[in-house]
Amino acid sequence: MSRLIAAFAVSLTVGLCVGPGLIFLLKKLKARQNILCYVEQHKSKQGVPTMGGLLFIFSAAVGFFLFSRGQRSLAVLSFVVFLTYGLVGLLDDGIKVILKRNLGLKAYQKIISQAVIAVLTSYYCYSSPLVGSAIYLPYFHTYAELSWWYLPLCFLLFIATTNAVNLTDGLDGLAGNVSAIYLFFIGLFLYIEYKNRLDLGRTFEGEEIQNLLILCAAVLGGITAFLCFNTSKASVFMGDTGSLALGGICCVLPVMIKNPILIAFVGIMFVVSVISVIVQVASFKLKKKRVLLMAPLHHHLEMKGLSEPKIVTAYSVVTVFFGLLMLLVQ
């Protein structure tokens, strides 16, 4: 427990110390966010530096590698997933900054990059005796063996989650707050799983999960530091660097403990963002009519007159509710 707290505290401290310098550097490099002209309410945000996700990626790395010990293959792989998705986002942000436009990588380039990471991670989990092809079913308190069906399911989870978090990153503090609450609850589930393994005498597996918990705490510490600079009005945006990295870690941690169903429920507001976009596009294609004023949902709410802090609070409260609900049925 002491290493867990230390990982969070060190990551938080590093983030708070590095943050001002990183923001200054990003401004010097003119790594500024170009705001789409049709987002009227966001014109004042033009020029705010992006790539702020580097702050919590670096902070999490320090906290994790300082305090993880022993058997940590699953945790190291999870960190690699976190990092590589962040690198894809960094490339995307870099193109936007260099070419001074709002679109970075082409859609197919981004999907291919994400898919490669998803395929490799899915296969590793499938073939690993520590993970395997069974998933836990909350409420029923049993496992479902998926066999080879596990591979496409896991692949789709990574693609969906990374893009869902990316879509949720549209207001000051929104993706950061929802992700922080999500990871807090995932940390609780990791702790429950850790205690279960120890009670069964599986100390090797327990050590692996303990290091996953330390990684979760380190990332949470980094995000908490980032939010000090990202809440309304934000002095830095996480960019795709941060949102894709968060999507990766939000997906891989539940997958590693065979409990991917947590993603859909604890991450309900990520799901809502995706569904709102799908419904909007489908409605326009089929009926030439938009259901929302603007998708994702948080932009619709914003255009209806809700302030950014109120929307962030609402999303956070719903996430807490579903996190508690999943704890009850676990």
Summary of the structure (lengths in Angstrom):
residues: 330
radius of gyration: 19.2
end to end distance: 22.0
largest distance: 59.8
contacts: 1201
relative contact order: 0.17
helix: 74%
strand: 3%
